[in-house]
Amino acid sequence: MTERVVTVFNACFAAVDSLNTRLEGGYPEPYYRPGTIEGEVHRVEFTRDYPASALHEAAHWCVAGAERRKQPDYGYWYAPDGRSAEQQAEFEQVEVKPQALEWIFARACGLGFRVSADNLDAGLGPSDGFKRAIWQQVQNYCTEGVNGRAELFARSLAQAFGQPNPFKQAQYRLEDLG
């Protein structure tokens, strides 16, 4: 499963004359490493061989604009597990778009999706507002569209995995987020 996700991503984006970006697994933590010299490959690294991690990190890459993709880990802050309620609220705010894309990518692969609060030690699961915001963003993506990278990846995944069009609103229900 994960190998096919990697294969699809790399077929879409790894060409040197394209975006020169590769999706790679086997890492203890996810991270984005931009090439630092002309022609060097940009690497989207995901955790071990987890398909959800691969899709999540691909979603972050698809959300990031050209300037963010020049910075290690897109220039974002990251507070580790054990965040305060305030830090968790900020985390949820910046995670809506990537998690909405991850849900679309998961659907394109025929996989389930689980909202990640990424804060287990603090005992703060995903808030109902966060779940609703993710669902609403998916609805918006289905009606208004996504950027070209996200669309190419989602449609290529659906084709590779034999799934229907992942941009149909009816496939996404708020109650499916738990």
N, C-alpha and C positions, 0 to 999 in steps of 0.2 A: 504494500500500500504506500508506504512512505517513499520508497524508491520511485514509484510512478509519479508522485507529487513532485519530487526533485527533478525527474526527467522532463516533466511538462514545463516547470518553471525555467529550467535551463534551456530548453528548446525555444522558449519565448524570449529570453532575455540575456543569454550568455554570449551571444555572438559579439566579437570585438567591434564590428562595425555597427552594432546596435547599442545596448546599454551596458554590455560587458559585466554583467552581474550574475553570480552563481549562488544558488541555494545549496547549503552544505550542512549535513547533520553530524552527530557524534560529539557534540560539545557539551560540557557540564552545565553551561549557562548560555542563553541566547545572546547574540551580539551582532551588530552591523559594523563591518570593517571596510571603509571606502579605500579604493586603490589610492596610494599616495603619490605615485608617479604616473606620467602619461602611459596609457596602455595597460596598467596593472588592473587585475580583476578586482571588482568589488565583491565582498562576500557577505551574504546573509546567513548567519550561523544559527542553527536551532539545536535544541536540547536532544541529545542522544538520537534515537530514531523515532521519536514521537510524531505521528502525523499532525496532531493538534498544534504542536510547537512549530512545525514546518509551516502550516497554514497561517498561524498567528504572526510569525515573523515575516512571511511573505506579505501579509496584510499591512504590517507596519511599513514595509518597503513601498508598497503601492500607495499608501497615504502620504508618505514623505515627498515633499517637493524637491526640485533640483538642488537647491542650496542645502537643505537638510541632508540630502544623500551625499554631500561632500564631507560631512562631519561624522566622527566615530559615534556609533549608536544614535545617529541623527541629531546629536546635540541635546538630547533630552536628559532631564534629571531622572534618577531612579532611586527611590527609597526602598530598601529591602523589606522583606516580611517583618511585620511588627509595627507598621505605620500607625500613626495617630489617626483619629477620626478626621481631622482636617486634611492630613496628607492623603487619606483614603478618598476623601471627596474630590481632591485635585486629581488623583489617579483615575477615578471613574470618569471625570470630565474629559481627560485626554484619551481615554481608552474606548470611547463610544464608537468612533469611526473605524479603528482597526478591528474591534470585536464584531462590528456589523459586517465588515468585509470578510472576516474569518468565518462567520456564519454562512455567508453566501458561498465561500470557497468550500466549506465543509459540505454544504448541500450539493455542490457541483461534483463532489467526490462520492456522494451517497453516504456520508458520515453524519453522525449526530453532532450537535454543538452544545457546549456547556459554557456559560458565562464564567469568566475568571475574575475573582476579586483579588487574587494574588496576595492575600494577606491572612494566611491561616493562623499564624502565631497570635495575632491580635484578636482572633475570633470574630472578625468582621467579614461576613460573607457579602455577596453582591446585594446592594440595596434594591428595593422594588423600583425606585426611580431610575437606577442604572439599567436594570433590565428593560424597562419601558423605553428608555432613551435608545438603547441598542435596537430594539424592535422597530421603533419609529425611524431610526436611521436606515435600517434595511428597507422599510417601506419606501422611504425617500429615494434610496438607491435604485429600487425597482422601477419607480416612476420617472425619476429625473436623470437616471444614469450615473455612471461612475467614470473615473478617468480612464484613458486608453489602456494603461498598464493593467489596471484591475479588471477591465472588461476582457482583454485578451486572455489573461490568466484564468478567469472564471469560465469563460466559454471553452478554452482549451482543456481545462480540467473536466468539464462536463462531457466533452467529446471523448476524452481518453478513458473516462470511467463509465461511459454509456448512460449518462444521466440527462434528464430534460433540461431545458433552459432554466438556469438558476436565478433568473431575474423576474420570476412570477410571484407577485405579492402573496397570493393565496398559500404558497408553500411555507410561509413564516407566520407562526401564531405566537402571540405573547405568552400564552399559557404553557407553551413548550419550553419556556426558559425557567420553569419551576417556581 
